[in-house]
Amino acid sequence: MRDIRNDLQERADFCQDQMRSVCAQFEKMVQRLQSERDARLAGLNSTLAAIGKLLEYERGTMGNVVPIKDPAPPSEESTPPQPAAPTKESEPAQSLIDRIRAVNG
């Protein structure tokens, strides 16, 4: 009967080498994914900061606008009230959207 301990030891060593190789590949993949995540987060944070600055600008600009009122009040005998036109509050959001689109091209 032949001694197989050396063969088994070689197989065990081979399996350990493969496991180390797989673990090293896994660690490299984790590092790559973390760096990709960090890069994406940095880009999103800079976009968020730009949007915040645009909102500050928008509030500053729209805060100085004086609303124009109708010179003549509607008479009581006129037609029933029409649905209200969009208010000035919705206009800043639209202009902000236009500015964001212009920045992003």
Biopython code that builds the backbone (N, CA, C, O; Angstrom):
import numpy as np
from Bio.PDB.StructureBuilder import StructureBuilder

atoms = [
    (1, "MET", "N", (0.834, -1.167, 0.000)),
    (1, "MET", "CA", (0.000, 0.000, 0.000)),
    (1, "MET", "C", (0.887, 1.241, 0.000)),
    (1, "MET", "O", (1.887, 1.313, 0.713)),
    (2, "ARG", "N", (0.514, 2.161, -0.776)),
    (2, "ARG", "CA", (1.330, 3.343, -1.005)),
    (2, "ARG", "C", (0.925, 4.472, -0.053)),
    (2, "ARG", "O", (-0.242, 4.577, 0.324)),
    (3, "ASP", "N", (1.869, 5.299, 0.328)),
    (3, "ASP", "CA", (1.618, 6.425, 1.234)),
    (3, "ASP", "C", (1.115, 7.607, 0.391)),
    (3, "ASP", "O", (1.807, 8.072, -0.514)),
    (4, "ILE", "N", (-0.084, 8.078, 0.697)),
    (4, "ILE", "CA", (-0.673, 9.170, -0.099)),
    (4, "ILE", "C", (-0.644, 10.508, 0.628)),
    (4, "ILE", "O", (-1.243, 11.479, 0.164)),
    (5, "ARG", "N", (0.036, 10.566, 1.743)),
    (5, "ARG", "CA", (0.070, 11.811, 2.518)),
    (5, "ARG", "C", (0.676, 12.957, 1.715)),
    (5, "ARG", "O", (0.183, 14.083, 1.783)),
    (6, "ASN", "N", (1.722, 12.690, 0.967)),
    (6, "ASN", "CA", (2.348, 13.759, 0.170)),
    (6, "ASN", "C", (1.396, 14.269, -0.913)),
    (6, "ASN", "O", (1.322, 15.473, -1.161)),
    (7, "ASP", "N", (0.671, 13.354, -1.558)),
    (7, "ASP", "CA", (-0.302, 13.772, -2.573)),
    (7, "ASP", "C", (-1.401, 14.637, -1.953)),
    (7, "ASP", "O", (-1.789, 15.663, -2.511)),
    (8, "LEU", "N", (-1.891, 14.208, -0.803)),
    (8, "LEU", "CA", (-2.941, 14.980, -0.132)),
    (8, "LEU", "C", (-2.425, 16.357, 0.303)),
    (8, "LEU", "O", (-3.149, 17.349, 0.214)),
    (9, "GLN", "N", (-1.191, 16.416, 0.766)),
    (9, "GLN", "CA", (-0.605, 17.692, 1.175)),
    (9, "GLN", "C", (-0.461, 18.628, -0.024)),
    (9, "GLN", "O", (-0.719, 19.827, 0.084)),
    (10, "GLU", "N", (-0.050, 18.081, -1.160)),
    (10, "GLU", "CA", (0.061, 18.890, -2.374)),
    (10, "GLU", "C", (-1.297, 19.431, -2.797)),
    (10, "GLU", "O", (-1.409, 20.595, -3.183)),
    (11, "ARG", "N", (-2.313, 18.609, -2.730)),
    (11, "ARG", "CA", (-3.669, 19.056, -3.085)),
    (11, "ARG", "C", (-4.155, 20.133, -2.121)),
    (11, "ARG", "O", (-4.765, 21.119, -2.536)),
    (12, "ALA", "N", (-3.882, 19.941, -0.842)),
    (12, "ALA", "CA", (-4.283, 20.941, 0.153)),
    (12, "ALA", "C", (-3.560, 22.262, -0.106)),
    (12, "ALA", "O", (-4.180, 23.323, -0.037)),
    (13, "ASP", "N", (-2.279, 22.216, -0.397)),
    (13, "ASP", "CA", (-1.521, 23.432, -0.706)),
    (13, "ASP", "C", (-2.054, 24.113, -1.962)),
    (13, "ASP", "O", (-2.172, 25.337, -2.012)),
    (14, "PHE", "N", (-2.370, 23.315, -2.966)),
    (14, "PHE", "CA", (-2.921, 23.856, -4.207)),
    (14, "PHE", "C", (-4.255, 24.557, -3.940)),
    (14, "PHE", "O", (-4.504, 25.646, -4.458)),
    (15, "CYS", "N", (-5.112, 23.925, -3.128)),
    (15, "CYS", "CA", (-6.408, 24.536, -2.790)),
    (15, "CYS", "C", (-6.218, 25.839, -2.013)),
    (15, "CYS", "O", (-6.937, 26.810, -2.249)),
    (16, "GLN", "N", (-5.259, 25.868, -1.094)),
    (16, "GLN", "CA", (-4.998, 27.092, -0.343)),
    (16, "GLN", "C", (-4.500, 28.209, -1.260)),
    (16, "GLN", "O", (-4.891, 29.365, -1.096)),
    (17, "ASP", "N", (-3.657, 27.876, -2.206)),
    (17, "ASP", "CA", (-3.172, 28.878, -3.165)),
    (17, "ASP", "C", (-4.325, 29.438, -3.988)),
    (17, "ASP", "O", (-4.397, 30.644, -4.227)),
    (18, "GLN", "N", (-5.225, 28.560, -4.421)),
    (18, "GLN", "CA", (-6.388, 29.026, -5.187)),
    (18, "GLN", "C", (-7.270, 29.919, -4.332)),
    (18, "GLN", "O", (-7.768, 30.938, -4.810)),
    (19, "MET", "N", (-7.469, 29.547, -3.066)),
    (19, "MET", "CA", (-8.297, 30.360, -2.174)),
    (19, "MET", "C", (-7.665, 31.738, -1.955)),
    (19, "MET", "O", (-8.374, 32.744, -1.937)),
    (20, "ARG", "N", (-6.351, 31.793, -1.790)),
    (20, "ARG", "CA", (-5.670, 33.080, -1.627)),
    (20, "ARG", "C", (-5.834, 33.937, -2.887)),
    (20, "ARG", "O", (-6.050, 35.146, -2.811)),
    (21, "SER", "N", (-5.727, 33.292, -4.025)),
    (21, "SER", "CA", (-5.869, 34.017, -5.291)),
    (21, "SER", "C", (-7.277, 34.600, -5.430)),
    (21, "SER", "O", (-7.444, 35.755, -5.822)),
    (22, "VAL", "N", (-8.274, 33.797, -5.108)),
    (22, "VAL", "CA", (-9.664, 34.265, -5.196)),
    (22, "VAL", "C", (-9.904, 35.393, -4.194)),
    (22, "VAL", "O", (-10.576, 36.373, -4.517)),
    (23, "CYS", "N", (-9.363, 35.265, -2.986)),
    (23, "CYS", "CA", (-9.520, 36.322, -1.977)),
    (23, "CYS", "C", (-8.856, 37.622, -2.439)),
    (23, "CYS", "O", (-9.401, 38.706, -2.235)),
    (24, "ALA", "N", (-7.692, 37.513, -3.053)),
    (24, "ALA", "CA", (-7.004, 38.701, -3.555)),
    (24, "ALA", "C", (-7.817, 39.372, -4.664)),
    (24, "ALA", "O", (-7.927, 40.598, -4.700)),
    (25, "GLN", "N", (-8.382, 38.575, -5.564)),
    (25, "GLN", "CA", (-9.229, 39.128, -6.622)),
    (25, "GLN", "C", (-10.454, 39.810, -6.026)),
    (25, "GLN", "O", (-10.866, 40.877, -6.480)),
    (26, "PHE", "N", (-11.028, 39.184, -5.011)),
    (26, "PHE", "CA", (-12.200, 39.762, -4.352)),
    (26, "PHE", "C", (-11.849, 41.113, -3.725)),
    (26, "PHE", "O", (-12.601, 42.076, -3.871)),
    (27, "GLU", "N", (-10.718, 41.188, -3.032)),
    (27, "GLU", "CA", (-10.301, 42.441, -2.405)),
    (27, "GLU", "C", (-10.067, 43.531, -3.441)),
    (27, "GLU", "O", (-10.434, 44.685, -3.218)),
    (28, "LYS", "N", (-9.461, 43.180, -4.566)),
    (28, "LYS", "CA", (-9.250, 44.164, -5.643)),
    (28, "LYS", "C", (-10.584, 44.670, -6.179)),
    (28, "LYS", "O", (-10.750, 45.861, -6.442)),
    (29, "MET", "N", (-11.538, 43.744, -6.338)),
    (29, "MET", "CA", (-12.864, 44.127, -6.839)),
    (29, "MET", "C", (-13.565, 45.059, -5.845)),
    (29, "MET", "O", (-14.187, 46.042, -6.247)),
    (30, "VAL", "N", (-13.466, 44.752, -4.564)),
    (30, "VAL", "CA", (-14.084, 45.601, -3.539)),
    (30, "VAL", "C", (-13.465, 46.991, -3.570)),
    (30, "VAL", "O", (-14.184, 47.988, -3.495)),
    (31, "GLN", "N", (-12.137, 47.073, -3.678)),
    (31, "GLN", "CA", (-11.476, 48.376, -3.739)),
    (31, "GLN", "C", (-11.891, 49.158, -4.972)),
    (31, "GLN", "O", (-12.100, 50.369, -4.900)),
    (32, "ARG", "N", (-12.011, 48.473, -6.106)),
    (32, "ARG", "CA", (-12.427, 49.146, -7.339)),
    (32, "ARG", "C", (-13.853, 49.673, -7.206)),
    (32, "ARG", "O", (-14.140, 50.802, -7.606)),
    (33, "LEU", "N", (-14.743, 48.859, -6.646)),
    (33, "LEU", "CA", (-16.126, 49.292, -6.471)),
    (33, "LEU", "C", (-16.230, 50.458, -5.489)),
    (33, "LEU", "O", (-17.030, 51.373, -5.687)),
    (34, "GLN", "N", (-15.423, 50.422, -4.439)),
    (34, "GLN", "CA", (-15.440, 51.536, -3.486)),
    (34, "GLN", "C", (-14.935, 52.818, -4.124)),
    (34, "GLN", "O", (-15.480, 53.893, -3.873)),
    (35, "SER", "N", (-13.903, 52.714, -4.943)),
    (35, "SER", "CA", (-13.404, 53.930, -5.596)),
    (35, "SER", "C", (-14.416, 54.455, -6.614)),
    (35, "SER", "O", (-14.573, 55.668, -6.752)),
    (36, "GLU", "N", (-15.108, 53.559, -7.330)),
    (36, "GLU", "CA", (-16.160, 53.989, -8.249)),
    (36, "GLU", "C", (-17.295, 54.665, -7.487)),
    (36, "GLU", "O", (-17.817, 55.692, -7.920)),
    (37, "ARG", "N", (-17.677, 54.079, -6.342)),
    (37, "ARG", "CA", (-18.730, 54.666, -5.530)),
    (37, "ARG", "C", (-18.321, 56.041, -5.033)),
    (37, "ARG", "O", (-19.116, 56.979, -5.075)),
    (38, "ASP", "N", (-17.078, 56.166, -4.562)),
    (38, "ASP", "CA", (-16.600, 57.458, -4.074)),
    (38, "ASP", "C", (-16.590, 58.507, -5.184)),
    (38, "ASP", "O", (-16.919, 59.670, -4.950)),
    (39, "ALA", "N", (-16.212, 58.092, -6.393)),
    (39, "ALA", "CA", (-16.197, 59.027, -7.521)),
    (39, "ALA", "C", (-17.617, 59.473, -7.867)),
    (39, "ALA", "O", (-17.858, 60.652, -8.122)),
    (40, "ARG", "N", (-18.550, 58.528, -7.873)),
    (40, "ARG", "CA", (-19.947, 58.886, -8.172)),
    (40, "ARG", "C", (-20.514, 59.801, -7.101)),
    (40, "ARG", "O", (-21.216, 60.763, -7.410)),
    (41, "LEU", "N", (-20.210, 59.503, -5.828)),
    (41, "LEU", "CA", (-20.690, 60.354, -4.746)),
    (41, "LEU", "C", (-20.107, 61.760, -4.847)),
    (41, "LEU", "O", (-20.807, 62.741, -4.595)),
    (42, "ALA", "N", (-18.844, 61.862, -5.209)),
    (42, "ALA", "CA", (-18.229, 63.184, -5.359)),
    (42, "ALA", "C", (-18.921, 63.969, -6.471)),
    (42, "ALA", "O", (-19.184, 65.163, -6.322)),
    (43, "GLY", "N", (-19.214, 63.300, -7.580)),
    (43, "GLY", "CA", (-19.927, 63.971, -8.674)),
    (43, "GLY", "C", (-21.318, 64.408, -8.264)),
    (43, "GLY", "O", (-21.746, 65.517, -8.581)),
    (44, "LEU", "N", (-22.025, 63.535, -7.558)),
    (44, "LEU", "CA", (-23.379, 63.881, -7.103)),
    (44, "LEU", "C", (-23.347, 65.011, -6.072)),
    (44, "LEU", "O", (-24.214, 65.885, -6.078)),
    (45, "ASN", "N", (-22.353, 64.990, -5.196)),
    (45, "ASN", "CA", (-22.236, 66.068, -4.207)),
    (45, "ASN", "C", (-21.940, 67.405, -4.874)),
    (45, "ASN", "O", (-22.467, 68.433, -4.448)),
    (46, "SER", "N", (-21.112, 67.409, -5.905)),
    (46, "SER", "CA", (-20.839, 68.667, -6.595)),
    (46, "SER", "C", (-22.079, 69.154, -7.343)),
    (46, "SER", "O", (-22.337, 70.356, -7.403)),
    (47, "THR", "N", (-22.845, 68.223, -7.913)),
    (47, "THR", "CA", (-24.098, 68.607, -8.570)),
    (47, "THR", "C", (-25.078, 69.173, -7.559)),
    (47, "THR", "O", (-25.750, 70.169, -7.828)),
    (48, "LEU", "N", (-25.157, 68.540, -6.398)),
    (48, "LEU", "CA", (-26.046, 69.031, -5.345)),
    (48, "LEU", "C", (-25.630, 70.429, -4.891)),
    (48, "LEU", "O", (-26.484, 71.287, -4.667)),
    (49, "ALA", "N", (-24.339, 70.661, -4.757)),
    (49, "ALA", "CA", (-23.859, 71.987, -4.364)),
    (49, "ALA", "C", (-24.207, 73.025, -5.431)),
    (49, "ALA", "O", (-24.592, 74.148, -5.102)),
    (50, "ALA", "N", (-24.074, 72.655, -6.709)),
    (50, "ALA", "CA", (-24.416, 73.585, -7.795)),
    (50, "ALA", "C", (-25.904, 73.911, -7.777)),
    (50, "ALA", "O", (-26.295, 75.060, -7.983)),
    (51, "ILE", "N", (-26.729, 72.907, -7.532)),
    (51, "ILE", "CA", (-28.173, 73.150, -7.466)),
    (51, "ILE", "C", (-28.494, 74.048, -6.282)),
    (51, "ILE", "O", (-29.349, 74.928, -6.380)),
    (52, "GLY", "N", (-27.810, 73.827, -5.161)),
    (52, "GLY", "CA", (-28.018, 74.701, -4.003)),
    (52, "GLY", "C", (-27.673, 76.140, -4.312)),
    (52, "GLY", "O", (-28.389, 77.056, -3.907)),
    (53, "LYS", "N", (-26.566, 76.347, -5.036)),
    (53, "LYS", "CA", (-26.190, 77.709, -5.409)),
    (53, "LYS", "C", (-27.210, 78.321, -6.359)),
    (53, "LYS", "O", (-27.534, 79.504, -6.259)),
    (54, "LEU", "N", (-27.718, 77.501, -7.289)),
    (54, "LEU", "CA", (-28.752, 78.010, -8.193)),
    (54, "LEU", "C", (-30.011, 78.387, -7.433)),
    (54, "LEU", "O", (-30.643, 79.399, -7.736)),
    (55, "LEU", "N", (-30.377, 77.583, -6.451)),
    (55, "LEU", "CA", (-31.555, 77.908, -5.641)),
    (55, "LEU", "C", (-31.339, 79.198, -4.863)),
    (55, "LEU", "O", (-32.248, 80.024, -4.775)),
    (56, "GLU", "N", (-30.152, 79.383, -4.300)),
    (56, "GLU", "CA", (-29.863, 80.631, -3.596)),
    (56, "GLU", "C", (-29.966, 81.823, -4.543)),
    (56, "GLU", "O", (-30.541, 82.854, -4.193)),
    (57, "TYR", "N", (-29.410, 81.678, -5.735)),
    (57, "TYR", "CA", (-29.482, 82.749, -6.731)),
    (57, "TYR", "C", (-30.935, 83.031, -7.097)),
    (57, "TYR", "O", (-31.358, 84.184, -7.184)),
    (58, "GLU", "N", (-31.684, 81.962, -7.307)),
    (58, "GLU", "CA", (-33.089, 82.097, -7.686)),
    (58, "GLU", "C", (-33.869, 82.812, -6.596)),
    (58, "GLU", "O", (-34.664, 83.706, -6.883)),
    (59, "ARG", "N", (-33.647, 82.425, -5.353)),
    (59, "ARG", "CA", (-34.357, 83.084, -4.242)),
    (59, "ARG", "C", (-33.961, 84.546, -4.157)),
    (59, "ARG", "O", (-34.809, 85.407, -3.924)),
    (60, "GLY", "N", (-32.688, 84.831, -4.341)),
    (60, "GLY", "CA", (-32.242, 86.224, -4.293)),
    (60, "GLY", "C", (-32.818, 87.046, -5.422)),
    (60, "GLY", "O", (-33.214, 88.193, -5.220)),
    (61, "THR", "N", (-32.868, 86.463, -6.625)),
    (61, "THR", "CA", (-33.402, 87.179, -7.781)),
    (61, "THR", "C", (-34.910, 87.348, -7.668)),
    (61, "THR", "O", (-35.437, 88.440, -7.884)),
    (62, "MET", "N", (-35.593, 86.283, -7.336)),
    (62, "MET", "CA", (-37.052, 86.347, -7.291)),
    (62, "MET", "C", (-37.545, 87.092, -6.048)),
    (62, "MET", "O", (-38.685, 87.556, -6.019)),
    (63, "GLY", "N", (-36.704, 87.210, -5.033)),
    (63, "GLY", "CA", (-37.091, 87.967, -3.849)),
    (63, "GLY", "C", (-37.167, 89.457, -4.125)),
    (63, "GLY", "O", (-37.829, 90.182, -3.382)),
    (64, "ASN", "N", (-36.508, 89.934, -5.171)),
    (64, "ASN", "CA", (-36.496, 91.360, -5.516)),
    (64, "ASN", "C", (-37.562, 91.724, -6.534)),
    (64, "ASN", "O", (-37.664, 92.892, -6.907)),
    (65, "VAL", "N", (-38.352, 90.780, -6.996)),
    (65, "VAL", "CA", (-39.372, 91.043, -8.008)),
    (65, "VAL", "C", (-40.634, 91.561, -7.334)),
    (65, "VAL", "O", (-41.111, 90.989, -6.354)),
    (66, "VAL", "N", (-41.170, 92.655, -7.874)),
    (66, "VAL", "CA", (-42.407, 93.225, -7.353)),
    (66, "VAL", "C", (-43.551, 92.718, -8.225)),
    (66, "VAL", "O", (-43.529, 92.918, -9.439)),
    (67, "PRO", "N", (-44.553, 92.065, -7.628)),
    (67, "PRO", "CA", (-45.665, 91.568, -8.438)),
    (67, "PRO", "C", (-46.519, 92.716, -8.977)),
    (67, "PRO", "O", (-46.751, 93.708, -8.286)),
    (68, "ILE", "N", (-46.982, 92.569, -10.213)),
    (68, "ILE", "CA", (-47.835, 93.575, -10.847)),
    (68, "ILE", "C", (-49.277, 93.145, -10.649)),
    (68, "ILE", "O", (-49.655, 92.012, -10.947)),
    (69, "LYS", "N", (-50.070, 94.073, -10.140)),
    (69, "LYS", "CA", (-51.489, 93.788, -9.916)),
    (69, "LYS", "C", (-52.306, 94.369, -11.056)),
    (69, "LYS", "O", (-51.886, 95.323, -11.711)),
    (70, "ASP", "N", (-53.506, 93.772, -11.295)),
    (70, "ASP", "CA", (-54.403, 94.283, -12.335)),
    (70, "ASP", "C", (-54.830, 95.704, -11.986)),
    (70, "ASP", "O", (-55.203, 95.972, -10.844)),
    (71, "PRO", "N", (-54.780, 96.638, -12.975)),
    (71, "PRO", "CA", (-55.145, 98.025, -12.684)),
    (71, "PRO", "C", (-56.639, 98.197, -12.394)),
    (71, "PRO", "O", (-57.016, 99.043, -11.584)),
    (72, "ALA", "N", (-57.485, 97.408, -13.043)),
    (72, "ALA", "CA", (-58.929, 97.553, -12.832)),
    (72, "ALA", "C", (-59.461, 96.286, -12.182)),
    (72, "ALA", "O", (-59.236, 95.190, -12.696)),
    (73, "PRO", "N", (-60.165, 96.415, -11.056)),
    (73, "PRO", "CA", (-60.742, 95.230, -10.430)),
    (73, "PRO", "C", (-61.885, 94.694, -11.293)),
    (73, "PRO", "O", (-62.559, 95.487, -11.950)),
    (74, "PRO", "N", (-62.125, 93.414, -11.317)),
    (74, "PRO", "CA", (-63.218, 92.865, -12.126)),
    (74, "PRO", "C", (-64.573, 93.295, -11.572)),
    (74, "PRO", "O", (-64.771, 93.376, -10.360)),
    (75, "SER", "N", (-65.506, 93.570, -12.495)),
    (75, "SER", "CA", (-66.843, 93.996, -12.066)),
    (75, "SER", "C", (-67.649, 92.791, -11.601)),
    (75, "SER", "O", (-67.356, 91.655, -11.975)),
    (76, "GLU", "N", (-68.663, 93.047, -10.784)),
    (76, "GLU", "CA", (-69.480, 91.963, -10.237)),
    (76, "GLU", "C", (-70.364, 91.331, -11.297)),
    (76, "GLU", "O", (-70.737, 90.165, -11.167)),
    (77, "GLU", "N", (-70.714, 92.083, -12.358)),
    (77, "GLU", "CA", (-71.601, 91.578, -13.400)),
    (77, "GLU", "C", (-70.850, 90.767, -14.450)),
    (77, "GLU", "O", (-71.465, 90.277, -15.397)),
    (78, "SER", "N", (-69.569, 90.619, -14.308)),
    (78, "SER", "CA", (-68.791, 89.900, -15.314)),
    (78, "SER", "C", (-69.074, 88.400, -15.232)),
    (78, "SER", "O", (-69.810, 87.933, -14.363)),
    (79, "THR", "N", (-68.482, 87.677, -16.142)),
    (79, "THR", "CA", (-68.669, 86.225, -16.205)),
    (79, "THR", "C", (-68.144, 85.567, -14.932)),
    (79, "THR", "O", (-67.391, 86.175, -14.171)),
    (80, "PRO", "N", (-68.552, 84.316, -14.712)),
    (80, "PRO", "CA", (-68.079, 83.620, -13.509)),
    (80, "PRO", "C", (-66.550, 83.573, -13.490)),
    (80, "PRO", "O", (-65.905, 83.654, -14.535)),
    (81, "PRO", "N", (-65.993, 83.442, -12.316)),
    (81, "PRO", "CA", (-64.531, 83.482, -12.214)),
    (81, "PRO", "C", (-63.884, 82.350, -13.022)),
    (81, "PRO", "O", (-64.332, 81.204, -13.017)),
    (82, "GLN", "N", (-62.822, 82.731, -13.705)),
    (82, "GLN", "CA", (-62.044, 81.781, -14.496)),
    (82, "GLN", "C", (-61.060, 81.066, -13.564)),
    (82, "GLN", "O", (-60.721, 81.587, -12.501)),
    (83, "PRO", "N", (-60.607, 79.887, -13.959)),
    (83, "PRO", "CA", (-59.559, 79.254, -13.144)),
    (83, "PRO", "C", (-58.332, 80.155, -13.096)),
    (83, "PRO", "O", (-57.985, 80.814, -14.077)),
    (84, "ALA", "N", (-57.697, 80.170, -11.961)),
    (84, "ALA", "CA", (-56.564, 81.060, -11.754)),
    (84, "ALA", "C", (-55.399, 80.670, -12.655)),
    (84, "ALA", "O", (-55.111, 79.491, -12.862)),
    (85, "ALA", "N", (-54.750, 81.684, -13.177)),
    (85, "ALA", "CA", (-53.554, 81.459, -13.994)),
    (85, "ALA", "C", (-52.425, 81.017, -13.071)),
    (85, "ALA", "O", (-52.483, 81.252, -11.864)),
    (86, "PRO", "N", (-51.423, 80.396, -13.615)),
    (86, "PRO", "CA", (-50.296, 79.992, -12.762)),
    (86, "PRO", "C", (-49.722, 81.196, -12.026)),
    (86, "PRO", "O", (-49.559, 82.274, -12.597)),
    (87, "THR", "N", (-49.427, 80.995, -10.777)),
    (87, "THR", "CA", (-48.930, 82.093, -9.953)),
    (87, "THR", "C", (-47.447, 82.297, -10.172)),
    (87, "THR", "O", (-46.773, 81.496, -10.819)),
    (88, "LYS", "N", (-46.961, 83.382, -9.622)),
    (88, "LYS", "CA", (-45.536, 83.686, -9.727)),
    (88, "LYS", "C", (-44.700, 82.618, -9.027)),
    (88, "LYS", "O", (-43.525, 82.438, -9.348)),
    (89, "GLU", "N", (-45.311, 81.901, -8.059)),
    (89, "GLU", "CA", (-44.561, 80.886, -7.330)),
    (89, "GLU", "C", (-44.129, 79.745, -8.238)),
    (89, "GLU", "O", (-43.070, 79.153, -8.030)),
    (90, "SER", "N", (-44.958, 79.428, -9.265)),
    (90, "SER", "CA", (-44.586, 78.325, -10.148)),
    (90, "SER", "C", (-43.562, 78.764, -11.195)),
    (90, "SER", "O", (-42.836, 77.926, -11.730)),
    (91, "GLU", "N", (-43.493, 80.049, -11.492)),
    (91, "GLU", "CA", (-42.551, 80.536, -12.483)),
    (91, "GLU", "C", (-41.092, 80.365, -12.060)),
    (91, "GLU", "O", (-40.276, 79.983, -12.899)),
    (92, "PRO", "N", (-40.716, 80.628, -10.793)),
    (92, "PRO", "CA", (-39.310, 80.428, -10.430)),
    (92, "PRO", "C", (-38.863, 78.979, -10.614)),
    (92, "PRO", "O", (-37.727, 78.725, -11.014)),
    (93, "ALA", "N", (-39.749, 78.035, -10.324)),
    (93, "ALA", "CA", (-39.377, 76.627, -10.506)),
    (93, "ALA", "C", (-39.104, 76.353, -11.981)),
    (93, "ALA", "O", (-38.159, 75.637, -12.313)),
    (94, "GLN", "N", (-39.920, 76.914, -12.864)),
    (94, "GLN", "CA", (-39.704, 76.707, -14.291)),
    (94, "GLN", "C", (-38.405, 77.356, -14.738)),
    (94, "GLN", "O", (-37.642, 76.752, -15.492)),
    (95, "SER", "N", (-38.144, 78.563, -14.290)),
    (95, "SER", "CA", (-36.910, 79.208, -14.712)),
    (95, "SER", "C", (-35.696, 78.486, -14.139)),
    (95, "SER", "O", (-34.650, 78.437, -14.785)),
    (96, "LEU", "N", (-35.816, 77.925, -12.938)),
    (96, "LEU", "CA", (-34.726, 77.137, -12.373)),
    (96, "LEU", "C", (-34.479, 75.893, -13.204)),
    (96, "LEU", "O", (-33.330, 75.527, -13.451)),
    (97, "ILE", "N", (-35.547, 75.240, -13.638)),
    (97, "ILE", "CA", (-35.400, 74.062, -14.499)),
    (97, "ILE", "C", (-34.706, 74.443, -15.788)),
    (97, "ILE", "O", (-33.824, 73.720, -16.252)),
    (98, "ASP", "N", (-35.094, 75.584, -16.384)),
    (98, "ASP", "CA", (-34.440, 76.029, -17.613)),
    (98, "ASP", "C", (-32.953, 76.293, -17.384)),
    (98, "ASP", "O", (-32.124, 75.956, -18.229)),
    (99, "ARG", "N", (-32.621, 76.887, -16.259)),
    (99, "ARG", "CA", (-31.218, 77.182, -15.979)),
    (99, "ARG", "C", (-30.411, 75.896, -15.760)),
    (99, "ARG", "O", (-29.265, 75.798, -16.200)),
    (100, "ILE", "N", (-31.005, 74.919, -15.084)),
    (100, "ILE", "CA", (-30.313, 73.647, -14.877)),
    (100, "ILE", "C", (-30.085, 72.953, -16.215)),
    (100, "ILE", "O", (-29.011, 72.404, -16.465)),
    (101, "ARG", "N", (-31.096, 72.981, -17.067)),
    (101, "ARG", "CA", (-30.935, 72.365, -18.401)),
    (101, "ARG", "C", (-29.846, 73.085, -19.198)),
    (101, "ARG", "O", (-29.085, 72.451, -19.929)),
    (102, "ALA", "N", (-29.775, 74.420, -19.054)),
    (102, "ALA", "CA", (-28.760, 75.173, -19.782)),
    (102, "ALA", "C", (-27.361, 74.827, -19.269)),
    (102, "ALA", "O", (-26.414, 74.738, -20.051)),
    (103, "VAL", "N", (-27.236, 74.635, -17.974)),
    (103, "VAL", "CA", (-25.930, 74.292, -17.420)),
    (103, "VAL", "C", (-25.505, 72.889, -17.843)),
    (103, "VAL", "O", (-24.341, 72.660, -18.172)),
    (104, "ASN", "N", (-26.452, 71.955, -17.833)),
    (104, "ASN", "CA", (-26.135, 70.570, -18.195)),
    (104, "ASN", "C", (-26.036, 70.364, -19.686)),
    (104, "ASN", "O", (-25.548, 69.331, -20.143)),
    (105, "GLY", "N", (-26.495, 71.343, -20.452)),
    (105, "GLY", "CA", (-26.358, 71.272, -21.909)),
    (105, "GLY", "C", (-27.290, 70.328, -22.468)),
    (105, "GLY", "O", (-27.319, 70.135, -23.684)),
]
sb = StructureBuilder()
sb.init_structure("model")
sb.init_model(0)
sb.init_chain("A")
sb.init_seg("    ")
for serial, (resi, resn, name, xyz) in enumerate(atoms, 1):
    if name == "N":
        sb.init_residue(resn, " ", resi, " ")
    sb.init_atom(name, np.array(xyz, "f"), 0.0, 1.0, " ", f" {name:<3s}", serial, name[0])
structure = sb.get_structure()
